[in-house]
Amino acid sequence: MAITAASGTSSSRATFDRFKWPVGYVVVILFLFFLYHSILPSLVRSVSAPVIAWLPVATINECLMWAILALGLNVVVGYAGLLDLGYVAYWALGGYTAGWLMAFPFNWEWDFHLFSPVKVTLPGTHINFWLVCIAAGVLCALLGIIIGAPTLRLRGDYLALVTLGFGEVITQFFRNSNNIAGANVANGDPGISSIDPAGTGPLGAAGIAPKLLTNSAVGNVWKILVLGLLVGICIFVSLRIREGRLGRSWLAIREDELAASMMGVPLVRTKLLAYAVGAFFGGIGGVANASLITTAVSPSGFDFGKSVLVLLMVVLGGMGNVWGVTVGAFLLSWLNSNGLKQIGVQIDSWFGTDLQATLPRYNYIILGLLLVLMMLFRREGLIPESRTRALLKTPSRTEAESLGAESLEAEAETEAIENADPEEDAKIAASAAAMAGSGAPGLDAPRREEQ
Amino acid sequence: MATAALVAGGTQRKAKVRLGPLVERILGYVVLALVVVWVVANVVADPDRFLGSALVGLQNGMLYALVALGYTMVYGIIELINFAHGDLFMLATIVAASLLVSVLGVGNLTATSILPLLLALVVCMAFGALVNMGSEFFAYRKLRSAPKLAPLMTAVGLSFVFRGIAQQDYINGSAQKNWPVVWGGPAIEGVFVYKLLMVLAVTLPLLIGMTYIVSRTKMGKAMRAVAQDQDGARLMGINVNGTISFTFGLGGALAGAAGVLYFLCQTQTYYDTGTQLGLIAFTAAVLGGIGNLTGAVVGGLAIGFIQALNEGGAYGLGSNWSQSVVFLILIVLMVFKPEGIFGRPTTEKV
């Protein structure tokens, strides 16, 4: 009796734990939505103005969009430990998928509408936002596998370089895309503009929400829900996949590839899946960006800097930790879009300086320094994952360590050698003897037996 | 029992994988043959343009070799891909430009420009060496025992910082900046002879000096020892930190020299040059076999030649695709021959 009761409470506890984060997440998103939808407009200006200045709706939408990308890169870098410096490729392809499937035509004649909220009379291909999200995700997953396949046998640093190369090639492809063997594939440098906004379906028909989520004040508020839903899906998938067989295989590969393969983890398939899943998220992020944030795609937006920005979000937040990554994405995209400027405004008002315009121009330097400082002083990120902490804190195995000595001991030793003086030398000799002593039985025992 | 099963499994696996390398080798030769056919077709179709491209290739290839040496030396000694190296080179082009044009007033290049050129070389080499040694001292040194991802990301961060510095309006701005430097004199197929001579006159002594330092001097010996085994070198009384710092300095100095030459060849500066050229140079280093000094030079020349032929040859994709072509080489290389032309068996690390 007692046992069943105990298990009953623990299982209800488990159910509660399972629903804890989705409920919390929904509450946060709904709070943000109602904050901008009804609370702020009804407050007095002196209260609402600072909130709107520090955190405009457009910035929240951008933050959510970047969170999708950061979660995607987290699968590749954080879970599977494959350093990807060309993540912008998926973002670009996702954006261009939106450009191809939900925009005015730039080179073709046909009109095609599929559950699209825009007027039926509009020329060009117009497909529903959610369908395009799926299409872009699938397309990007394929690209991810194509990019991943030749890089599978490479070690960390080479891998980073090749992915970086692919990122540049994809951007160059889109830059030259007005003339690919004579065909205009994606309109080259000007890109594709005026991409359809997402529709609101029944909510729009009922008159609660605007029919189209354009870049208007009302539209931006409702976009919080759409983007929040996308981010929620990404978080859910990230968390669930990590618990499963695939996620644990990724972690195993990240921590020790050789050991993982010896334990029966299929390296090729697992790594390719990491690329595919990460790219899927990237594609969704691309569509969200093209349709909801910029309403246009052009190659100039997809530079190497963006790849590093996403990587920085992952590193800053804490590689492998979904919540850390989300926080990192929010923090950095806020700094990048509005935060630096607002900090400048604030400092200006305190000290009478003129930083408002200049501070945002230093964003690259600030972000780069942030990355360096993070690596030097807090490698595991703001909200570290327990496993990553262990991984990034332990120094690599030295030879002394493999002989049985503690690595710290070995390090102290080498330091002592560098500032050598006779007394220290004697100590080192003693410790070396101790080391040899500890290593000796294992190594020498068989030899003695032979004699 | 258990061991027997393990061994059986092992051999089975081996037999299964065997077919891969054969197919791979054949495919590799096919790719190589295609490249050769492409080069020959270019020669046959338009020998004059081929000559011009070859000269441009030589000129650029020497610059790539200088930058590639910086990558390959650092990789050889601490196995780090120094992503910031290309951006260091880019900063050097800006320093060279401001020094030569703004301070020394070089415009029309004549015989009297040799003195300012030498001065710029010295300044930029010192600049490159100092910046590289500084970043080693402040960042990479503390990460030497850390997992590999950490120094790599630090390098990416530094490259970001360098780009950000160059993007400031009072440094170079975010647009391409053209400088009023004019080349004259005889030209072969559009390639200024003096330009080519200048590049050769600077790079060849530098390369010979480099080889001398690494293979003949005590410091070079120390570098090779550290590359082979840091702990062992330390036990032999080698100052490991100093040696690594020296290697960074040497690489930075070469990047500085390459910066001066690149600026004089292109007469423009751009904050993104570093990423583009750095990647090309890295590809060159990988092509020759990373960690191998001769390989870096040969790789640089090969990449410069292929790129020039792609841009100027009869059958090329044009300069719009030049990055893509270089990366295609890199990717194909990674797939078929990751150890580069001068493969690992004969590689002398540093």
Chai-1 contact restraints between the chains, C-beta under 6 A:
chainA,res_idxA,chainB,res_idxB,connection_type,confidence,min_distance_angstrom,max_distance_angstrom,comment,restraint_id
A,P150,B,I331,contact,1.0,0.0,6.0,A-B,restraint_1
A,P150,B,V335,contact,1.0,0.0,6.0,A-B,restraint_2
A,G156,B,K148,contact,1.0,0.0,6.0,A-B,restraint_3
A,D157,B,I81,contact,1.0,0.0,6.0,A-B,restraint_4
A,D157,B,L152,contact,1.0,0.0,6.0,A-B,restraint_5
A,V162,B,I331,contact,1.0,0.0,6.0,A-B,restraint_6
A,V162,B,M334,contact,1.0,0.0,6.0,A-B,restraint_7
A,G165,B,F327,contact,1.0,0.0,6.0,A-B,restraint_8
A,G165,B,L330,contact,1.0,0.0,6.0,A-B,restraint_9
A,E168,B,Q323,contact,1.0,0.0,6.0,A-B,restraint_10
A,V169,B,S324,contact,1.0,0.0,6.0,A-B,restraint_11
A,V169,B,F327,contact,1.0,0.0,6.0,A-B,restraint_12
A,Q172,B,Q323,contact,1.0,0.0,6.0,A-B,restraint_13
A,Q172,B,S324,contact,1.0,0.0,6.0,A-B,restraint_14
A,N176,B,N320,contact,1.0,0.0,6.0,A-B,restraint_15
A,F304,B,T275,contact,1.0,0.0,6.0,A-B,restraint_16
A,V308,B,V156,contact,1.0,0.0,6.0,A-B,restraint_17
A,V308,B,F160,contact,1.0,0.0,6.0,A-B,restraint_18
A,Y364,B,F160,contact,1.0,0.0,6.0,A-B,restraint_19
A,Y364,B,R163,contact,1.0,0.0,6.0,A-B,restraint_20
A,Y364,B,G164,contact,1.0,0.0,6.0,A-B,restraint_21
A,I365,B,V161,contact,1.0,0.0,6.0,A-B,restraint_22
A,I365,B,G164,contact,1.0,0.0,6.0,A-B,restraint_23
A,L367,B,F160,contact,1.0,0.0,6.0,A-B,restraint_24
A,G368,B,G157,contact,1.0,0.0,6.0,A-B,restraint_25
A,G368,B,F160,contact,1.0,0.0,6.0,A-B,restraint_26
A,G368,B,V161,contact,1.0,0.0,6.0,A-B,restraint_27
A,G368,B,G164,contact,1.0,0.0,6.0,A-B,restraint_28
A,L369,B,V161,contact,1.0,0.0,6.0,A-B,restraint_29
A,L371,B,G157,contact,1.0,0.0,6.0,A-B,restraint_30
A,V372,B,A139,contact,1.0,0.0,6.0,A-B,restraint_31
A,V372,B,T154,contact,1.0,0.0,6.0,A-B,restraint_32
A,V372,B,G157,contact,1.0,0.0,6.0,A-B,restraint_33
A,M375,B,A150,contact,1.0,0.0,6.0,A-B,restraint_34
A,M375,B,M153,contact,1.0,0.0,6.0,A-B,restraint_35
A,M375,B,T154,contact,1.0,0.0,6.0,A-B,restraint_36
A,L376,B,K142,contact,1.0,0.0,6.0,A-B,restraint_37
A,R379,B,A150,contact,1.0,0.0,6.0,A-B,restraint_38
A,L392,B,P147,contact,1.0,0.0,6.0,A-B,restraint_39
A,P395,B,S145,contact,1.0,0.0,6.0,A-B,restraint_40
A,T414,B,R234,contact,1.0,0.0,6.0,A-B,restraint_41
